[in-house]
Amino acid sequence: MSPVTSTPSDRKPDETTPARKRAPRKVGATKAGATKAVRRAPKKTTKTAPAMTAEAKAVPPTAGSPIGRIPITKLEPVIEGGAYPAKATVGELIPIRATVFREGHDAVNATAVLTSPSGVEHRHPMAPTEPAGFDRWEARVRLDEEGAWQFRVEGWDDPWATWVHNAEIKIAAGIDVQLVCREGQVIFEDSAERADAAGDPASANLLKAAAASLQSPNQVEDRLGLALNDLVRRSMIKYGPRELVTSTADHPIFCDRRAALFASWYEFFPRSQGSEQNADGSWRSGTFDSSVERLEAAAAMGFDVIYLPPIHPIGTAFRKGPNNTLEPGPHDPGSPWAIGAPEGGHDAIHPELGDWDSFDRFVARAKELDLEIALDLAFQASPDHPWVTEHPEWFSQRADGTIAYAENPPKKYQDIYPINFDRARDTMYAEALRIVRLWMSHGVRTFRVDNPHTKPIDFWAWLLAEVRRTDPDVLFLAEAFTRPEMMHMLGKVGYQQSYTYFTWRNTAEEITEYLTELSTESDAFIRPNFFVNTPDILPGYLQHGGRSAFAIRAILGATLSPLWGVYSGYELFENQAVRPGSEEYLDSEKYQYRPRDFAGALASGDSLQPLITRLNEVRRAQPALQQLRNITFHRTTTDDFIAYSKVDGDSAVIVVCSLDPHHVVEGLVHLDLTAMGLDERAVLTVRDELSDQEWRWGQHNFVRLSPEAPAHLLVVTSVQ
């Protein structure tokens, strides 16, 4: 439960427009037990409706109690008691939730109050959520400014709502009719005064007319109808009485730039782009300059981010050969993650890829194509890294005096030395920050972090906070296929994005359960990036599902999450594992050059590139696909396909996707139109963005999908 403070009821009553600027309140500044009621001057009284005294309205809580006059509990989104900010991006729909209740039967109400980084206060009415009876309140808000926001919830006694409830019952039953009308008249007159004071004469006159109507000679039902019309109700939301206002402490939300939530990622190895093998078996490596062609191809496919594996010098000690063997040939390039050689370490570029000038040209060309470069950040070293001789205290030593190499038994990575972050913390931490800032100075604003779950959480909390302090636009993606609590904590301490378990969620039940978790339970601290494959992971579904499996997983990845990613070669249906039961690629690009004939495959129709391009086009055109929290799953008569929708304003998308890459599947889709914000009897005109066909859909719809056409990607074009 969040600490609360009783406050005066004369806060600005406008619930829908930004309030005056004020200095941001310190998070957690209101201590539990320090609840305080503020006395106010008595309000005007009348003979027929005497007001309660200010002392009676603002009774201080029991000494030491954290409960304010109106209890507010279970505030969301609050991360670790407010220690870390909840996540938001510009334009994203963010839910603010709390349990707000009071004693007895009088009405209670709630407001979400957000303070922008520039100190402007925005007030948003909250509404009760379903199911009724649990006192849960919610407001969905959009933040329009990057940076550190604060939010709180105010709960308050709502005399207006109490009067409406009583009036609708008593007047219909003929109970205390004149007294009820007189009580309403007083409430309207007081509210009209507040509208006048706020400089809103139109609302003031409307409320004065409502007050007068209650004492008119008309039938009492007619008088009540005039007093409760829609215009009056809207004005009362802004200027109605707010008594016993109680506030939680302020809690942090950080609003990132849009790319933190919505982007399409493409990964490739620069050394493979333009590489050629010579007659003697040696290779000419690809370079940044020869990789520009792949930049242009990725931009044409609609990608936003180009992710590069490590581009640093590679060690020769214990270098791995093809397919992770321990016997490399003289021309094998080694794993890019074995960072460091005599030419340098994390602050150097592999000389075969180019130099700093060529890297800067590469980044500049990407910017011209509206692409960002994401660089791999792997805090580890090869035995040849300069750190090993200059800072041996940064590594763990075994009993025999040797430096411990990386292991994930039975796997051994003799070519990689992990960093021991608990030894010489000050110098290691400073070096890590220096490395990040160096690449930032060359135009890198996004980092994909390798194995962050093998480094201390407090290191990441420090590093990410230091970067955010000066460069809040820099984004970090956690490559952490690990235990849920570790993945969650990495998100909480500052990672803007995370790899996920999507790769292994294949059935309708698995996908529904996982997306429900991501969109409603961990949404405040995890932004999932749905990579369909990685250099480390060739899922069994792709190995055995044929080409339809690649299409299915691309459609799911691109439409379930606003963030998705593809590792180069996916569009060519690469599906050979190194051995049965393994998820490692045969002839993995991690250990050798892998040039690909993308143009030839496209020309022969042997490429998934057209589908990927279309998916990214639809994602950019439909705001509904750019959100995470707005997904609704719909009932089907078969588990062989899955149906879900996303709605954001006028953008509404329905996806029906087969999960069986081998067979024709058919069944009914039962749309929950109410959950989509539509009338349950609505008839929709939908256009399939994959086939250009158009249909009329209602609540119940027959669907037939095949391996050749495994999905409908339906955009709602009209509603009747």
N, C-alpha and C positions, 0 to 999 in steps of 0.2 A: 504494500500500500504506500502511496506517495504522501509525504507530509502535506498538510493543507493549512491554509490560513483564511480565516473569515475576513472579508474586506467590505468596504462600504458598498452600498447598492447603487451609488450614483456614478458608476463607471459609464463611459460613453456607450449609449444603448444601441448604436448602429451595429448590427450583427453581420452586415454584408459588405461593408466598404472599409478600406484601410483606416485605422485610427491615427491619432497624432503620433509623431515620433516620440520615442522615449528611449532612454538608455537601456540596453539589454540587461535583464536581471541575471545575477550569478546563479549558475546551476546549483540546485540543492541549498540555496541560501536560507530557505525556511526550514528550521530544524524541527524534527518531531518533538512535540511537547511544547513548542513555542507558539502554538496557535493563539491568535489574538483577535478579539472582536473590537471593531472600531465604532465608537458612538457617533451618531448623526443627529443633526437638529431634527426635532419632531416635525412631521409633515403636517399640512393643513388638515383640519378636522371639520366635520360637519355634524349637525345634530342627528341626522339620520344614519350616518355611517362613521362613527368615531374611529379615528386611527389608533392603532396600538402605539405605545410610547417607544421611543428609540431604545430605551433600556430593555424593554421586553423583546424587541426584534433582534438585538445583538447580545445574546447571552454568551459570555465566554465559556469555553469548554472546561471540563474538569482539569485541574492542574496536572500537568504531565501527560495528558492524553494527546495523541497525534490526530484525533478525529476532529474535523471542523464541524460547523453547524450542519452542513450538508455533506454527508460522507461521500468521498470519491476514492475508489479503489481500482486496482487492476488496470492502471494506465498503460497505454501502448501508443507508439513504440518506445520502449525504454530498454536500453542495452546495459546489462550488468549494473542496474541501479543508477544509470546516468553516467557511468564512467566513460562510455564511448558513445559517439553520436550514431543515431539511426541513419539509414541510407535513404537518400532521395536524389533525383535528378531533375533538371529544369523541365517543366511540363509534365512530369510524372504524376499520376493520381495516387496520393498518399493517404491511407486511412489513419485517422486519429480516433482511438477508442478508449472508453473508460466505463466503469460501473458507477452510476450516480443514482442515489436513492435517498429517501427520507422516511420519517415516521408517519403514520396515519395515512390519510387519503388525499391530502392536498397535493397539487401538481408540482413536480420538480422539472427543471429544464437544465440544459447544459450548453456551453459554448467552448469551442476550441479557439485558443488565442495563439497566433504565431507571430514572432518578431523576426523581421528580416535582418540580414547582416548589416544593413544601414540603419537599423533601429526603428523601422516602420512597423506598427502593430496591425495585424490583419485578424479580423474576428469572423468566425464561421459558425453558423448554427449547427448544433448536433441533433441527430434524430434517433429515436429508439430503434433497435435492430430486432429482427426476427431470430428465434421465436420470442414472442412477447412474454413478459413475466420475469425476465432475468435482469432487468434494469441495465442492460448494455446500451450504450450510446455511441454513435459514430458520426464523424464528419469526414468526407473525402475532399482533400484540398490539393491544389497544384501550386508549387513554388516557382516563382518566376525570376529568381536571382541566385546565382551561384554563391556558395560560401556557407558560413556557420549561422544556422537559424536556431531559435529557441521556441519551444511550445509549452503550453500549459492548458489545463481544462478548468473551467469555472462551472460549478454547479450552483443552482439558485432556486429559491422558492418562486413559483410562477403564479401570482394571484390571477392573472388574466386567464390562463388555462384552467385554473380551478373554477373561476366564474363561468366560463363557457360550458364546462362539464355539468356544473350544477344547473345553469340556466336551461340547457337543452332537456334536462330531465324534469326539473320542477315546473317550468312553464308548460310543458306538454301535459303534466299531471295536474296543473292548476294549483300548485303549492307556492305560497308566498310570492305571488307574481309581482306585485308592485314593489316589494322589498328587493327582490332579485333585480328588477329593472333599475331601481335606484342605486344598488351596489355597482351594477355595470356602468351606469352613468358616471359615477365618481371615478371609476378606473379609466374610462375614455377621456374624461376631462383632464385628469392628471397626465395622461399620455399625450394629449394635445399640447399641454404646456411644454413637455419635453421636446416635441416636434418643433414648436415655436422657438425654443431656446437653441435648437440645433440648426435653425435657419431653413426649415423645411415647411413653408406655409401651406403647400398643397396637402401634405399629410396632416398638418394641424387642422385645417378646415375639414378634411374628411373625417377625422376623429371627433371633432366638435359636432358634426352632423350626425354621427353615430350615437353620440351621447344624447342629442336632442331627440333622435328617433325613438329612444326607449321611453320617453315621456309623452309621445304623441298620442292622439286619440285613436289611432288605427288599431286594428286587431293585434293582440299581443304577439301572435305568430308572425305577422307581417313586420312588426317592429323588430323582432329578433332577427328576421331574415335580413333586414336592412343593416343591422348592427354587425352581422357576421358574414357579409359578402367578402369576396376574395380580395378586393382592394383594401378593405378594412383589416383583414387578417394580415396582409403583407405589411401594412403600416404598424400593426401591433407587434409584429416580430421585431421591428426596429425600435419602437418607442414604448412598448409595454413595460409594466413595472418588473423590476428585478430585486427581490428581497433576499436577505440572508446569503448574499453572494459569498461563496467559498472557493478558494483557488488552490490548486496543487502548486508545487514548486515548478520552476521552469526546467525543461529537459532539452538536450541538444539533438538537432538533426543537421546533418551536413548535406548540402545540395551540390552534387557534382555536375560537371558538364554532361551534355546529352550522350556522348559516346560511352560513358560509363554504363549506360543501360541498353543502348541500341547501337549495334554495329555488327558487321559481317566480317569475319576474320579469314585470312588465307595464309597458309604457312608453306614456305619453300626454302630449300637449301641453295644459297647463291653459288656454292661451288659446283653444283650440278648443272646450272643454267649456262649452256655454251661450252660445257666440258667435252673434251675429245680424247680418245685413247690413241696413242701412237703405236707404230708397228712393233716397238720393243716392249710393249706392255705398259709403259709409263703413261701418265695422264697429264693433259693440260687442264688445269682447273678453270672452272668458270669464275667470273669476276663480278664486281658490282656493276661495271659497265655492260657486261654481257647479260646481266640480269634485268636490265631495264625493259627488255622485251617481255619478261614475265610480269613486271609491274604493270605494263600497259594491258596485258591480257587479263590480269586480275581486276583492273579498273573496268575493263569492258564487261566483265562478268558481274559487276555491281558490288564488289567488295569494298570495304572501308579501311581495313587494317591489314597490313602485310607484316606477318610475324617471321622473324629470322632466328634460327637457332644460333648458338654462340658463333661469333665471327672472329674470335681471337686466335693467336698462335696455339698449335696443338702439340702436346708433348710426345716424345718418342719412346720414353721408358714404359714398358709394359703395354705398348700400343696394341689395340685390338685389330684383328683382321676381319675379313668378310664374315658376316653372320656371327659376330661376337667371338670369333675364335682367338686363341692365345698365340697364334703363329702368323703374324702379319707378313705380307710380302714386302719387297723393297719399295713398291709404288702405292701401297695402301695408305690412305690419307689419315686414318684414325678417327676417333669419335670427337666431334666438336666440343663435347662436354668435358673432355680431358684437357682443361684449359691451362696454358702456360708452357713456354719454351724459352730458349735463350733470346728469342726476338721480343719477348715481353709476356705480360699476363693479361689481366682484365682491362688494362688501360691501353692495349695495343690491338692492332688489326693484323690478321693473318696475311703475310706478304703476298701470298698467291691470290688473295681476293682483291687486293689493291692497297691504297694508302688512304690517309685522312681526306685528301682532296677528292678521291673517287667516291668515298663514302658520302661526303657532303654533296657531291653531284647526285648521287643516288637518292638521298633524302630530299633534295630539292626537286628532282623529277617526280618523286612520289607526291610531294605537296602540290605540284602543278596538276596532278591527276586526281586531286582531292583524296589522297591516300595518306594514312599515318603509318610510320614504321614503328613496329613493336619489337624490341630487342630482348633476347633471352638474358636473364640475370641468374647466373648459377654461381653461388658462393662456394666454390670448391676448387681444387688445384690438381694438376698433374704433378708427378714427381719432379718434373723439370721446371715447374713454376718458380719465378724469382722469390716468391714468398717462402718457399721451402728452405732456402739458404739464408734469406734475410730475416725471416721471422719464424724460426722453427717452433717457437713457443705458441704459435697459433694452431698447432696440430697435436693430436693425441698420440702418445707413444705407447707401444706394447712393452711387455716385460723384457723382451730381448733388445730393446732400444730402437727398434724400427718404428717408422710412422705407420699408423693404422690406416689401411685403405678402406674404401667403401665396400660394404657387404649387404646383401639382402638374401641370406641363405635360402637355397643353395647357390644363389648367384653371387659372383665375386667381380668386383670392379677394381682390379689392381692398378689401373691407369688413373684412378681418381683418389685423392686424399681429401676427406671431409675436414672442414674447419671446426676447431673446438672453440666455441664462442664464450666459454667460461674461463678461458685463459687469456690474459692480457686484453680484457674487455675494451678498455679505453682506446688502445691503438687499433684493434680490429674493427671496432664500431666506426671509428673515424675514417678508416680506410674504405669501408663499405660505402659510407656516405660520399666520400670523394669519388669513388668509381661511378656511382649513380649520377652525381652532378656533372661529371665529365661527359657522359653520354647525353645528358640533358642539354649540355651546352652545344652539342652537335645536332640538335633537332629531334632527339628521341623524347617523346612525351608519354610513352606507354612501355611498360616492362612486363614480360611474361616471366614469372619467377619459378625456377626449377626446384622442385622438392622443398617447398618452404616448411613443410611439416617436420623436416629433419633439423631445423634450426629453432632456437629458443623463441617462444612467443614474445618475451619482453624485448628481444632484439628487434623484431618486426614492429612492435608497438612504438619503439623509439625511432627507428628509421623512417617509418611511414609518417609519423608525426612531424619529424624534422623536414621531410620533403613537403608535406602539406603546408607547413608553416610559411614557406617561401614560395612554393609552386603548387597551389592547390589543383591545378589542371592536370598534373601528372597522375597517370592511372597505373595500377598494379593488378595483374591477373595471377592468382594462386594456382599453380599446377599441383594440386594436393588430392590425389586419389587415395584417401586414407579414412580414418575413423571419423564419424560424424562430429564428435565434439571438437576435434582438432580443426576440421574444416570450418565449423561454426566460429571458433575462436579467432581464426585467421581473418574471417570476415568482420568480426566485431572490432578487432584492433586496427582495422583500416584498409584491408584489401578491398578494392572496388569491385573485383570480379573473381569468380572461382570456377575451375573445372568441376565436374559433377559426376554422379553415377548414371547419367543419362545413357552413356555408352552401353550399359548392361541392363537397361530397362526396355523390355521388348513386348510384353503382353499388355493387353488393355488395362488389366488390374494394376500391374506394376507402374505403367505410365500415369494412370489416373491418380494413384496414391502418391507417387513422387511429385507430380506437378501440384497437387493440392498442398503438399507440405511446402514446396518452394514458394508458392504464391500466397499462402496464408499464414504459415507458421514461422518460417525462417526468412520471410521477405524483407524484414527490417535490417538484416545483416548479411544475407547472401544474395549476390547477383549471379545467377547461373549462366555460364557460357557453354552451350551445347556443341562441343566439337564432335563430329561424327566419326572421326578417326584421328590418330596421332602417329608420329613415327614409332611410338612404343606400343600402340594398341591397334591391332587389327581384330575387331570383335568377331566371334564365331558366327554371328548373324550374317556378316558380310562375306565370310569365307564360304558359307554353304548356301546362301540365298540367291545367288546369281545376280544379274543386273537389276532386277526388280527390287532386290534388297537395298541396293545403293540408292535407288530413287525413293523408296519408302523412308529410309533413314534421313535423307536430305530434306524431304518434305516435313517430317516430324521435327527435325532440328530447327529448321528455318521458321516454323510457325508456332511451335510450342513456346519457344523462348525468344525474347527480343535480341539476345546475343547468341550467335552460333559461329562455328568455325569448321574449316575444311583443310586437311593436310594434302598437299599436292600429290597427285596420283589417284586420288579418289575419283576424279572425273574420268579416269581411264579404267575404272573397275578393277584396280589391283587388289587381289584377294588371296594370294598364295602365302601361307604361313611357312615358317622355317621347318616345322614338323607338326604332326597331328597333336591336337590339344594345346598348342601354343598360340599366343596372341602376338608373337613377334613376326614381322614381315620376313619372307624369304628375300635374301639379298638386300637387307635393310640399308636404307640410305644413311643411317647413322654411322656406318662403317665403310662406305664406299661411294664412289661417284654413281649417279643414277640419272643420266640424261634421258629425256622422254620426248617422243614425237607427238606433241599435243596437236599441232596443225594437221598432221596426217590422220590422226584419229578423228578429228572433227570433220575433215573432208570426207572420210569414209562412213560417217554416221556412227562411229564406234566411240562416242564420247557422251558424258553426262553434262557437258558444258551448257547446252541449250536449256536444260531444266534448271540448273543452278542459276543461270542468268535470269530466267523468268522468276524464280523464287525471290531473288534479290530485288527485282523490279517491283514485284507485288509488295514486298516488305516496305520498300520506300514509299509506295503510293498509299498504303493503308496504315493510318495511325494506330488502328486497333492492334496490329502486329508489332507495334513498337512499345507495348506495355507488357508487364509480367503479371500483375495482380488481377487482371480482368478476365481470366480464363474460366469458362463454364463447360463442364462435360455433360453430354447428353446421352440418354439411355438408348441402347441398341438391342436388337433381338439376337445378336451374335457377338461373340468375342473375337471373331476373325477380322473385324475392323473396329476403329475407334472414331468417335465423333466429338468435336468440341467447337466452341465459338469464342470469339473475342470481339468486344464492342468498345468503342471509344468515340463518343459523340455521334457524328453521322457515319462513321466508319464501322461497318459490321462485317465480320468474316466468319464463315462456317467451314470447317475442315472435316472431311470424312476420309480416312486413310486406311487402306488395307494393312494388316499385320502379317499376312500370309503371302510370301513372295512367289509361291509355287502354283497356287490354284485360284480359280475364279471364286469370289465370295459375294454373297448377297444377303440382304436382310432389311429390316426397317430401322430408320432413325427417328426417334421420338424427341422432337425439339421442345425444350423448356423455354417457350417464348417469353413467359413472365420473367424468367431469370435474365433474359436478354433485354429487358426493359420494354417489351412489346405486349400488346393485347394477346391473350391466349387464342383468340380467333383470327389473328392476323394472317394474311396471305402475303408471302414474300416473293418478289422477283429476284432470282439469283443468277449470276453469271459465273461460269466456271473459268477461272483465269488460266487453267492448264489446257482446256480444250476449246474455249470460246463458245461453248454451248450455253443456252439459257433455259431455265425452268421456273415453274411456280411451285413454291414449297409452303407447306403449312405445318401443323403439329406432327403429322405422321407421313414419312416419305420413304419410298422404296429405293434402295441403292444396290447397284451391281458393279463390282470392281474386278479388274483382271490384272495379271502380272504386267501386261503391256500398258495399262492405264490404271495404276493402283490407287488413285486418290481424286477427290473433288476438292478444289480450292475455290470456294464459293464466296463471292462478294455480293452483299445485299444491295441491289440497285433501286428498289422501291418497296414500299410497304402499304398494303391496303387493309 
